[in-house]
Amino acid sequence: MTAGTELARRLDLAAGATVVELDGACGLSREKIGGKAWSIDHMRALGLPVPPAFVITTDGWADYTRRGAIADEIWAQVLDGIAMIERGTGRRFGSAERPLLVSVRSGAAISMPGMMDTVLNLGMTDVVQQALAVETSNPAYAQDTRQRFVHQYRETVLGDANGAVPADPWDQLRGAIEAVFRSWDSARAKTYRANRGVPDTLGTAVTVQAMVFGNLDELSGTGVLFSRNPNTGDGPVYGEWLVGGQGEDVVSGRLTPRPLDELAATQPAVHERLIAAAQLLEHDGRDLQDVEFTVESGTLWLLQSRPAKRSARAAVRTAVAMVEEGLISADEALDRVTADQVREVLRPASGDTGGQEPLARGESACPGLASGVVVTDPDEAEARAEAGEDVILVRPTTSPDDLHGMIAARAIVTELGGTTSHAALVSRELGRPCVVGCGPGVVAALTGRSVTVDGGAGLVLPGEVVAKPVEQAVLDDVRQLAQWAGVTGEQLADRLENRTVAAEAAEAATENAEQEEVSVNAPVTELAVLRLVGIKGRVNADNLAASLFADTAEIDSCCAGLVTAGYCAATPAGFRITPEGRPRLEQLLAEERATVDAAAMTAAYDEFCVFNGDLKVIITDWQMKDPATVNDHADAEYDASVLGRLNETHQRLRPLIGRLGGLAPRLSRYLDRLDRAVERIAEGDHTYVARPIMDSYHTVWFELHEDLIGLCGLTRAEEAAAGRAH
């Protein structure tokens, strides 16, 4: 082929704007080709080593969706794209000599992590396997690659673990591209988009790229490199490396990779090129980079680069360091650090135990260090805290009824439950150190003692343990950010709060307007109000009205009557139930229970409990990335995946929650309250996930759980012992 013909062929490929070569001069937006393809094209433009690739744009998806098949003219462009990869690699797709294998990956206009499909090692056949075995003198590599492909193709394209993989590599390619197109409309992808407000009309691109093999030999492997440490923000690089693996092995967590230093020791030239590439990408992107790479027989290949998720400490350190290095401005640094991240880095992480034996051990539910006197009653905790005393609330387990005491306490400890328990979930939202699952007898053993709770270590220690000071380097970074913001270090977190006073006022106005439009689906009764006051601990009339979809004046009138009767008391923080109000509430609940079909309610509660564990795991994942890492919400992709699961679970639960209103009319409001929380989350207000006191999804869910326990004639203690109400 002549040079002129080659140029004409490449231009024809690009001119169609449906299948485009990713040669560093693509020129199309992320919206058209997706983040994966954009990254490939951009790295090639920087002169970095990237395997040849092409992309089928989102126009191709739109055409496929209309037709239900790949159009002939688009398929012809795909064939041209494969020919381009063949020329770039010197290999032939499906050939018995120097065969070419490719990957087929999704590439949505909006990043949708884990929602759509990927196939690696495509083009593998009996003939190709034999050719690779002969070419490399490594039959084990050829067999491993074949097995990986068959497993993934069956799982992703066929949806059948025993399905017949096409023998023709072109049929494999068509099937994989169609599977990626179809995955846009998978249930999980639809749920994700509905939750994030992503239009269904955007569609996905498909990236087809030459495979490189980290499983080829002892000089091959795959890894992930960060341009600086994502835990601390310190440079120059941080990464892991897995000899003999492919990329999915590292990111899936199935295998344990090795420190990147081992690559430096065995292949120093490759390591040097990798470091240089990471530094170039960080400088070009002006942000901490997460780079996926493969080494094939001593040759480095880069597969993707994107902004990295990072800890709160790394977010602060990176922002300050990049200003000092001239990569970003001070204003940009302030935009990149959240208020929660500042609070997190300034919180004491541990204490100097002095070798003391702990009084109790459990699971770490929320890190932090706090000292105080142990109390076991939430009312007592609130009263003593209001008097200026530092208290630690220790309970067998907690419930929404305990919320006011949890808010008042400096830390929370429970005998029962794990990291998805009520105590764990609420403490993380409150920012209270918490240790859960310490075992029976802990309440009695600790009552009245002065203790220190080390939430990060999962320990309860005698006396007051002095917190280890926050590192000076952290204080220096926070002080620098504060200086750029024109405030003191103590004021920085408040300055960085995402929502301004004006935005909050606008939201409040919207809420009031919505409340006026909502029709009341159940009467506001003494029971409804008293139950909500009792379960929330302290609540004002506006919040009661919002929860009950009622007019504030109506709530004020009802609460005034409850105060006159002695069942409630008015405090600056809102209405609270009185000791005289407790038996009145129990009487009203008993009367309500007598009107309920006990068998039907028990069956509904059993169904509810099936989903209860799933929801608590979702909320835990929202709060913690892993048992040792608090979610700082800097990783939008991670948060989006969790919120997608929350929305999916809610949609599956709606029929059940709707039926509950038929069994007990007072429960009919729960569906409206949960729907509203989901709507607010989808609009971007993530306080509606798990923030205590307000009508967040987590709060309403636990209140419903309490009501179901009561309407079934059970007690929380019984349900906690049965493992259904921790």
Solvent accessible surface area in square Angstrom, and as a share of the most:
residue,aa,sasa,rsa
1,M,145,0.65
2,T,91,0.53
3,A,89,0.69
4,G,52,0.50
5,T,67,0.39
6,E,64,0.29
7,L,101,0.50
8,A,51,0.40
9,R,80,0.29
10,R,70,0.26
11,L,87,0.44
12,D,98,0.51
13,L,8,0.04
14,A,36,0.28
15,A,84,0.65
16,G,39,0.37
17,A,44,0.34
18,T,18,0.11
19,V,0,0.00
20,V,5,0.03
21,E,20,0.09
22,L,0,0.00
23,D,42,0.22
24,G,20,0.19
25,A,75,0.58
26,C,20,0.12
27,G,76,0.73
28,L,55,0.27
29,S,54,0.35
30,R,109,0.40
31,E,104,0.47
32,K,64,0.27
33,I,1,0.01
34,G,0,0.00
35,G,29,0.28
36,K,19,0.08
37,A,0,0.00
38,W,76,0.27
39,S,7,0.04
40,I,0,0.00
41,D,15,0.08
42,H,54,0.24
43,M,2,0.01
44,R,70,0.26
45,A,61,0.47
46,L,52,0.26
47,G,65,0.63
48,L,24,0.12
49,P,52,0.33
50,V,7,0.04
51,P,1,0.01
52,P,15,0.09
53,A,0,0.00
54,F,0,0.00
55,V,0,0.00
56,I,1,0.01
57,T,0,0.00
58,T,14,0.08
59,D,62,0.32
60,G,1,0.01
61,W,20,0.07
62,A,30,0.23
63,D,18,0.09
64,Y,24,0.09
65,T,72,0.42
66,R,176,0.64
67,R,136,0.50
68,G,55,0.53
69,A,48,0.37
70,I,11,0.06
71,A,5,0.04
72,D,120,0.62
73,E,96,0.43
74,I,13,0.07
75,W,32,0.11
76,A,51,0.40
77,Q,37,0.16
78,V,0,0.00
79,L,69,0.34
80,D,39,0.20
81,G,0,0.00
82,I,1,0.00
83,A,23,0.18
84,M,12,0.05
85,I,0,0.00
86,E,27,0.12
87,R,91,0.33
88,G,53,0.51
89,T,39,0.23
90,G,51,0.49
91,R,58,0.21
92,R,151,0.55
93,F,13,0.05
94,G,28,0.27
95,S,28,0.18
96,A,61,0.47
97,E,135,0.60
98,R,118,0.43
99,P,3,0.02
100,L,3,0.01
101,L,5,0.02
102,V,0,0.00
103,S,4,0.03
104,V,0,0.00
105,R,46,0.17
106,S,24,0.15
107,G,6,0.06
108,A,9,0.07
109,A,13,0.10
110,I,74,0.38
111,S,56,0.36
112,M,13,0.06
113,P,38,0.24
114,G,67,0.64
115,M,25,0.11
116,M,23,0.10
117,D,26,0.13
118,T,32,0.18
119,V,0,0.00
120,L,9,0.04
121,N,1,0.01
122,L,0,0.00
123,G,0,0.00
124,M,3,0.01
125,T,19,0.11
126,D,99,0.51
127,V,83,0.48
128,V,0,0.00
129,Q,36,0.16
130,Q,114,0.51
131,A,12,0.09
132,L,6,0.03
133,A,13,0.10
134,V,103,0.59
135,E,70,0.32
136,T,43,0.25
137,S,98,0.63
138,N,38,0.19
139,P,89,0.56
140,A,74,0.57
141,Y,8,0.03
142,A,0,0.00
143,Q,76,0.34
144,D,49,0.25
145,T,0,0.00
146,R,56,0.20
147,Q,102,0.46
148,R,62,0.23
149,F,1,0.01
150,V,29,0.17
151,H,122,0.55
152,Q,31,0.14
153,Y,2,0.01
154,R,72,0.26
155,E,116,0.52
156,T,29,0.17
157,V,20,0.12
158,L,67,0.33
159,G,66,0.63
160,D,68,0.35
161,A,82,0.63
162,N,129,0.66
163,G,10,0.10
164,A,93,0.72
165,V,35,0.20
166,P,40,0.25
167,A,90,0.70
168,D,62,0.32
169,P,18,0.11
170,W,82,0.29
171,D,76,0.39
172,Q,1,0.00
173,L,0,0.00
174,R,80,0.29
175,G,15,0.14
176,A,0,0.00
177,I,0,0.00
178,E,33,0.15
179,A,4,0.03
180,V,0,0.00
181,F,4,0.02
182,R,115,0.42
183,S,6,0.04
184,W,1,0.00
185,D,69,0.36
186,S,27,0.17
187,A,77,0.60
188,R,98,0.36
189,A,0,0.00
190,K,102,0.43
191,T,21,0.12
192,Y,6,0.02
193,R,1,0.01
194,A,69,0.53
195,N,4,0.02
196,R,81,0.30
197,G,59,0.56
198,V,18,0.10
199,P,72,0.45
200,D,84,0.44
201,T,113,0.65
202,L,62,0.31
203,G,0,0.00
204,T,0,0.00
205,A,0,0.00
206,V,0,0.00
207,T,0,0.00
208,V,0,0.00
209,Q,5,0.02
210,A,6,0.05
211,M,26,0.12
212,V,17,0.10
213,F,20,0.08
214,G,1,0.01
215,N,15,0.07
216,L,24,0.12
217,D,58,0.30
218,E,154,0.69
219,L,90,0.45
220,S,0,0.00
221,G,0,0.00
222,T,3,0.02
223,G,3,0.02
224,V,22,0.13
225,L,0,0.00
226,F,30,0.12
227,S,4,0.03
228,R,18,0.07
229,N,30,0.15
230,P,12,0.08
231,N,87,0.44
232,T,52,0.30
233,G,1,0.01
234,D,75,0.39
235,G,49,0.47
236,P,90,0.56
237,V,35,0.20
238,Y,81,0.31
239,G,9,0.08
240,E,70,0.31
241,W,4,0.01
242,L,19,0.10
243,V,78,0.45
244,G,33,0.32
245,G,1,0.01
246,Q,7,0.03
247,G,26,0.25
248,E,56,0.25
249,D,6,0.03
250,V,19,0.11
251,V,85,0.49
252,S,53,0.34
253,G,59,0.56
254,R,157,0.57
255,L,89,0.44
256,T,114,0.66
257,P,24,0.15
258,R,120,0.44
259,P,70,0.44
260,L,10,0.05
261,D,105,0.55
262,E,64,0.29
263,L,0,0.00
264,A,32,0.25
265,A,85,0.66
266,T,93,0.54
267,Q,16,0.07
268,P,87,0.55
269,A,58,0.45
270,V,5,0.03
271,H,35,0.16
272,E,123,0.55
273,R,118,0.43
274,L,1,0.00
275,I,27,0.13
276,A,57,0.44
277,A,4,0.03
278,A,0,0.00
279,Q,91,0.41
280,L,72,0.36
281,L,9,0.04
282,E,15,0.07
283,H,122,0.54
284,D,59,0.31
285,G,39,0.37
286,R,92,0.33
287,D,20,0.10
288,L,0,0.00
289,Q,13,0.06
290,D,14,0.07
291,V,1,0.00
292,E,32,0.14
293,F,0,0.00
294,T,4,0.02
295,V,0,0.00
296,E,41,0.19
297,S,51,0.33
298,G,23,0.22
299,T,64,0.37
300,L,6,0.03
301,W,61,0.21
302,L,0,0.00
303,L,22,0.11
304,Q,24,0.11
305,S,15,0.09
306,R,85,0.31
307,P,86,0.54
308,A,6,0.04
309,K,101,0.43
310,R,33,0.12
311,S,29,0.19
312,A,6,0.05
313,R,47,0.17
314,A,0,0.00
315,A,4,0.03
316,V,0,0.00
317,R,50,0.18
318,T,2,0.01
319,A,2,0.02
320,V,1,0.01
321,A,5,0.04
322,M,0,0.00
323,V,30,0.17
324,E,117,0.52
325,E,97,0.44
326,G,65,0.63
327,L,19,0.09
328,I,12,0.06
329,S,54,0.35
330,A,29,0.23
331,D,102,0.53
332,E,53,0.24
333,A,0,0.00
334,L,26,0.13
335,D,123,0.64
336,R,75,0.27
337,V,5,0.03
338,T,38,0.22
339,A,6,0.05
340,D,82,0.43
341,Q,1,0.00
342,V,1,0.00
343,R,89,0.33
344,E,50,0.22
345,V,16,0.09
346,L,58,0.29
347,R,75,0.27
348,P,48,0.30
349,A,77,0.60
350,S,40,0.26
351,G,7,0.07
352,D,90,0.47
353,T,44,0.26
354,G,70,0.68
355,G,71,0.69
356,Q,76,0.34
357,E,135,0.60
358,P,27,0.17
359,L,60,0.30
360,A,10,0.07
361,R,150,0.55
362,G,26,0.25
363,E,86,0.39
364,S,31,0.20
365,A,0,0.00
366,C,5,0.03
367,P,31,0.19
368,G,1,0.01
369,L,22,0.11
370,A,7,0.05
371,S,18,0.11
372,G,11,0.10
373,V,32,0.18
374,V,1,0.01
375,V,3,0.02
376,T,35,0.21
377,D,59,0.30
378,P,12,0.08
379,D,76,0.39
380,E,69,0.31
381,A,0,0.00
382,E,18,0.08
383,A,59,0.46
384,R,72,0.26
385,A,29,0.22
386,E,132,0.59
387,A,91,0.70
388,G,68,0.65
389,E,61,0.28
390,D,72,0.37
391,V,0,0.00
392,I,0,0.00
393,L,0,0.00
394,V,0,0.00
395,R,59,0.22
396,P,58,0.37
397,T,14,0.08
398,T,0,0.00
399,S,4,0.03
400,P,9,0.06
401,D,41,0.21
402,D,5,0.02
403,L,11,0.06
404,H,10,0.04
405,G,0,0.00
406,M,0,0.00
407,I,57,0.29
408,A,26,0.20
409,A,2,0.01
410,R,101,0.37
411,A,0,0.00
412,I,0,0.00
413,V,0,0.00
414,T,1,0.01
415,E,23,0.10
416,L,54,0.27
417,G,15,0.15
418,G,22,0.21
419,T,40,0.23
420,T,39,0.22
421,S,3,0.02
422,H,4,0.02
423,A,1,0.01
424,A,0,0.00
425,L,0,0.00
426,V,4,0.03
427,S,0,0.00
428,R,27,0.10
429,E,47,0.21
430,L,35,0.17
431,G,27,0.26
432,R,54,0.20
433,P,11,0.07
434,C,0,0.00
435,V,0,0.00
436,V,0,0.00
437,G,31,0.30
438,C,19,0.11
439,G,20,0.19
440,P,122,0.77
441,G,45,0.43
442,V,15,0.09
443,V,26,0.15
444,A,86,0.67
445,A,65,0.51
446,L,3,0.02
447,T,74,0.43
448,G,52,0.50
449,R,106,0.39
450,S,64,0.42
451,V,1,0.00
452,T,0,0.00
453,V,0,0.00
454,D,6,0.03
455,G,0,0.00
456,G,37,0.36
457,A,60,0.47
458,G,1,0.01
459,L,30,0.15
460,V,0,0.00
461,L,1,0.01
462,P,29,0.18
463,G,29,0.28
464,E,141,0.63
465,V,8,0.05
466,V,112,0.64
467,A,36,0.28
468,K,107,0.45
469,P,124,0.78
470,V,35,0.20
471,E,119,0.53
472,Q,107,0.47
473,A,54,0.42
474,V,9,0.05
475,L,57,0.28
476,D,64,0.33
477,D,8,0.04
478,V,6,0.03
479,R,133,0.49
480,Q,48,0.21
481,L,0,0.00
482,A,3,0.02
483,Q,129,0.57
484,W,68,0.24
485,A,17,0.13
486,G,65,0.63
487,V,24,0.14
488,T,72,0.42
489,G,25,0.24
490,E,151,0.68
491,Q,94,0.42
492,L,0,0.00
493,A,12,0.09
494,D,98,0.51
495,R,141,0.51
496,L,23,0.11
497,E,81,0.36
498,N,128,0.66
499,R,94,0.34
500,T,83,0.48
501,V,125,0.72
502,A,76,0.59
503,A,44,0.34
504,E,83,0.37
505,A,61,0.48
506,A,61,0.47
507,E,43,0.19
508,A,49,0.38
509,A,59,0.46
510,T,69,0.40
511,E,42,0.19
512,N,86,0.44
513,A,47,0.36
514,E,63,0.28
515,Q,39,0.17
516,E,148,0.66
517,E,144,0.65
518,V,56,0.32
519,S,93,0.60
520,V,78,0.45
521,N,74,0.38
522,A,8,0.06
523,P,95,0.60
524,V,28,0.16
525,T,57,0.33
526,E,54,0.24
527,L,21,0.11
528,A,4,0.03
529,V,0,0.00
530,L,0,0.00
531,R,24,0.09
532,L,10,0.05
533,V,0,0.00
534,G,1,0.01
535,I,3,0.02
536,K,8,0.03
537,G,3,0.03
538,R,46,0.17
539,V,3,0.02
540,N,66,0.34
541,A,13,0.10
542,D,89,0.46
543,N,57,0.29
544,L,0,0.00
545,A,0,0.00
546,A,19,0.15
547,S,2,0.01
548,L,10,0.05
549,F,13,0.05
550,A,8,0.06
551,D,88,0.45
552,T,45,0.26
553,A,70,0.54
554,E,78,0.35
555,I,0,0.00
556,D,66,0.34
557,S,78,0.51
558,C,32,0.19
559,C,0,0.00
560,A,55,0.43
561,G,41,0.39
562,L,7,0.03
563,V,56,0.32
564,T,121,0.70
565,A,58,0.45
566,G,29,0.28
567,Y,55,0.21
568,C,3,0.02
569,A,23,0.18
570,A,73,0.56
571,T,39,0.22
572,P,153,0.96
573,A,70,0.54
574,G,9,0.08
575,F,32,0.13
576,R,75,0.27
577,I,13,0.07
578,T,15,0.09
579,P,104,0.65
580,E,107,0.48
581,G,0,0.00
582,R,81,0.30
583,P,84,0.53
584,R,56,0.21
585,L,5,0.03
586,E,108,0.48
587,Q,88,0.39
588,L,19,0.10
589,L,23,0.12
590,A,44,0.34
591,E,88,0.39
592,E,23,0.10
593,R,87,0.32
594,A,89,0.69
595,T,113,0.65
596,V,16,0.09
597,D,84,0.44
598,A,73,0.57
599,A,78,0.61
600,A,35,0.27
601,M,0,0.00
602,T,61,0.36
603,A,61,0.48
604,A,7,0.05
605,Y,1,0.00
606,D,62,0.32
607,E,66,0.29
608,F,0,0.00
609,C,24,0.14
610,V,110,0.63
611,F,32,0.13
612,N,7,0.04
613,G,37,0.36
614,D,73,0.38
615,L,3,0.01
616,K,21,0.09
617,V,67,0.38
618,I,8,0.04
619,I,1,0.01
620,T,16,0.09
621,D,37,0.19
622,W,10,0.03
623,Q,9,0.04
624,M,12,0.05
625,K,51,0.22
626,D,66,0.34
627,P,114,0.72
628,A,98,0.76
629,T,46,0.27
630,V,48,0.28
631,N,6,0.03
632,D,13,0.07
633,H,68,0.30
634,A,47,0.36
635,D,17,0.09
636,A,66,0.51
637,E,64,0.29
638,Y,48,0.18
639,D,6,0.03
640,A,2,0.01
641,S,27,0.17
642,V,2,0.01
643,L,1,0.00
644,G,6,0.06
645,R,89,0.33
646,L,3,0.01
647,N,8,0.04
648,E,61,0.28
649,T,4,0.03
650,H,1,0.01
651,Q,88,0.39
652,R,121,0.44
653,L,0,0.00
654,R,83,0.30
655,P,84,0.53
656,L,3,0.02
657,I,1,0.00
658,G,37,0.36
659,R,125,0.46
660,L,1,0.00
661,G,13,0.13
662,G,71,0.68
663,L,47,0.24
664,A,1,0.00
665,P,94,0.59
666,R,31,0.11
667,L,0,0.00
668,S,29,0.19
669,R,7,0.03
670,Y,11,0.04
671,L,34,0.17
672,D,45,0.23
673,R,8,0.03
674,L,0,0.00
675,D,28,0.15
676,R,30,0.11
677,A,0,0.00
678,V,15,0.08
679,E,101,0.45
680,R,15,0.06
681,I,4,0.02
682,A,34,0.26
683,E,129,0.58
684,G,48,0.46
685,D,23,0.12
686,H,60,0.27
687,T,23,0.14
688,Y,15,0.06
689,V,1,0.01
690,A,1,0.01
691,R,106,0.39
692,P,8,0.05
693,I,66,0.34
694,M,50,0.22
695,D,14,0.07
696,S,0,0.00
697,Y,0,0.00
698,H,5,0.02
699,T,13,0.07
700,V,0,0.00
701,W,1,0.00
702,F,4,0.02
703,E,2,0.01
704,L,0,0.00
705,H,1,0.01
706,E,14,0.06
707,D,3,0.02
708,L,0,0.00
709,I,6,0.03
710,G,25,0.24
711,L,6,0.03
712,C,26,0.15
713,G,48,0.46
714,L,59,0.29
715,T,70,0.41
716,R,38,0.14
717,A,75,0.58
718,E,93,0.42
719,E,9,0.04
720,A,3,0.02
721,A,88,0.68
722,A,70,0.54
723,G,47,0.46
724,R,75,0.27
725,A,0,0.00
726,H,43,0.19
